[in-house]
């Protein structure tokens, strides 16, 4: 830990001037939320036409200036740039003398903790990592979504209360993440949120191919219920042919996907294997049914009967036509 003197936060003015470096989808929303809490956005950097329009919409009348000037004007600076850009940006700002002692420097990367800000810390800045666990649109709706949103917070211990206070002022819920756990934390979020978008988009495309006119309307209630059940019950919420051990149905799925959307087969098989493993581990998938199912998954569905006709578990685990049999 650096021995650079850090000013007592009690001596800070209650309200802060706020700057944004990188007017992507996140920075303007956070600055607008801080503005609602009484802080004052004073500068934003934006390069592309899209980012300039976003800054104008979310932060009207806030001047667009170069990054170094953002730091000159602001007590609190939000560094909202892509993960791979962040280390070089921080190093560059520190080397050029843009960082001021006592300045709050906040990045919003999920991957990094506070150590990526070490060059700025050595220049006297106060480093905070505040990552909102939310997907952003770049529109005013993002401000509403921050209400109750969890933030992954990492900071030097002496700045922990200040970091958590800023999150609360933005309407969020602080969740402390240790420096060494930041990459795992971020991987967990990406696994759930990013891959969910891919799965939903693929499902809608396949439903359109099958003739469904409104796949979003069809999927909405089903996926909403599945998500709610998963958050409440974890693996106990598993349903469908894999959890039931319906090898024939899974083989039929693979056959159809191979015909109509071969690019989805690898993902289907990978998720089916993971689902089978979890269902077995939690006693949902019967071992005597697992062997045939795992065989289908191992050879990509080529070695099993399509299983369109009636049979054990075709409509449900107990032969009924319940929701478990339909999903």
Buried (B, 14 or more C-beta within 10 A) or exposed (E): EEEEEBEEBEEBEEEBBBBBBBBBBBBBBBBBBBBEBEBBBBBBBBEEEEBBEBBBEBBEEBEBBEBBBBBBBBBBBBBBBEBEEBBEBBBEBBEEEBBBEBBBBBBBBBBBBBBBBBBBBEBBBBBBBBBBBBBBEBEEEBBEBBEEBBBBBBBBEEBBEBBBEBBEBBBBBBBEBEBEBBEEBBEEBEEEEEEEEEBBEBBBBBBEEEEBEEBEEBBEEEBEEBEEBBEEEEBEBBBBBBBBBBBBBBBBBBBBBBEEBEEBBEBBBEEBBEBBBBBBEEEBBBEEBBEBBBBBBEEBBEEBEBBEEEEEBBBBBEEEEEEBBEB
